[in-house]
Amino acid sequence: MAAALAVVEEGLAASPPRSDLGSLATGVAGMGGTVSMKSKTSAAEEEEAQLRLRMKSEDGTDQGMPPKVIALLISFAITSGLLFGIDLGSIGAALNTLSTDLALSKVQAESVVAGCKGGAIVGCLLGGAWMTAYGRRRAVSMAVVAFVVGPTLLAVARSFEMALLGRLINGVGVGAASVAAPCYLSEVSSPSCRGALVASYEVAIALGFLTASIANTLIEGLGPLPGGAWRYQAGVLPLVASVPLMLVLTQVPESPRWVLSRAGGDVGMLRRALEAMRKLGCVGANDRIKYIKLVQSQGGKDEIPAALPWHQSDNDLVGLWDRLHLQAGLPLLLSAAAERARPHGMAEAPSRTKARYALLETFRTVSAVVADAPGV
């Protein structure tokens, strides 16, 4: 019996206390956590390395755009060009009945016809100011508002003044879109298809005149219509023609070039420009977004990298973004503390230009060109 008790006592003495057992369990768990964290870190580093390699291999590839993006931009060019032609050409067939119903004099009828072109003069100036201050895509969107309001006023016009106002507003839309739409197409398209896209806009204008003539003939063939056929020819037809452009505008992004021209060192604007490039199918944009998300998921970098973590892209838009992002101190790759600690020059606030100042600058530029033109 005494021998048995001695054995038990020896066993208890050799066993670690409860606190030591807890420490041992914690240590084992900590070792497992460390291994898990190391495996996660190594996996993240491996993914980062793969993204770098992919960006290096893709930079230098052809700058062609995906077929889906080309189709979308062609739709933008055709719908905006058709609307231009329809708005200008729809008044021809409607003029006689419009003059009769509203009892217009010859001068008043001519003023209604010319009102669209007069409004277009103002629209060109406003369109230039709008796209400088608000962006290319938004300038076209603002022109669409005029494309809706003008024909609506003309469709319900009961007097010369109302008809003239509708045509003037319609002309503002025509002028603004004629400036902003080609500018947008030239900025977002790749060099390989830029000429074709801008040319398709010009062709669509001519097709718009043809479409207006055919549609007006069909409307006349329907016989007497409530309020007169001219309301459908000069009012409803241009109004309906603005719907396809409104739908296309919901699918296209803002011009990345305009966004970058206003970005400075602003993180939000730089991210917005890169996202717009991704939607346009620019080579390397999507991988840069993935790389940035990966780095930020790890907390971001604590110091400004000395160089780009990838080769600068041969794509003109992505290459421009790379240069401006590097000049700003690569803020999308930094931790929150490092981003706030950037030098003042790198953290420059986004540039803002008010529309009225842009309009005044347009007037000054036009005046300078006219003053320097030979024979003026």
Secondary structure, DSSP 4 states (H G I P E B T S, - for coil): -HHHHHHHHHHHHHSPPHHHHHHHHHHHHHHHHHHHHHHHHHHHHHHHHHHHHHHHHHTTS--PPPHHHHHHHHHHHHHHHHHHHHHHHTHHHHHHHHHHHTT--HHHHHHHHHHHHHHHHHHHHHHHHHHHHT-HHHHHHHHHHHHHHHHHHHHT--SHHHHHHHHHHHHHHHHHHHHHHHHHHHHHS-TTTHHHHHHHHHHHHHHHHHHHHHHHHHHHTT---TT-HHHIIIIIHHHHHHHHHHHHHTTSPPPHHHHHHHHTT-HHHHHHHHHHHHHTT-TTHHHHHHHHHHHHHTT-BSS--SS-SSPPPSSHHHHHHHHHHHHTT-GGGB-HHHHHTS-TTTTPPPP---HHHHHHHHHHHHHHHHHHSTT-
